[in-house]
Amino acid sequence: MTSKESAPRGTGFLLFDRFVLTNGHVIEHKFDKETRKLYNTVTAKFGYEDQGVGKELQVKDHIVAYCHGKDDAGKLCWN
């Protein structure tokens, strides 16, 4: 996963040719938690390890779900 202003960061999976599943720390500072909108354009690249050939997708600006850490009760924080 990359954005215009930064180097590649993190890994993820392409689900149903529609959704990107990645770890929370990869996008933690890349979106507004209130609106669930990305601050900048993010691109996901898949299959690049196969001699540099792969699928490159611009990620839509809406975060469907986000979980990073636990709340005070020890439960995962889903937003």
Sequence and secondary structure as in RCSB ss.txt:
>XXXX:A:sequence
MTSKESAPRGTGFLLFDRFVLTNGHVIEHKFDKETRKLYNTVTAKFGYEDQGVGKELQVKDHIVAYCHGKDDAGK
LCWN
>XXXX:A:secstr
 EETTS     EEEETTTEEEE HHHHTTTEETTTTEESS EEEEESTTTTT  EEEEE SB S  EEEE TTS 
EEE 
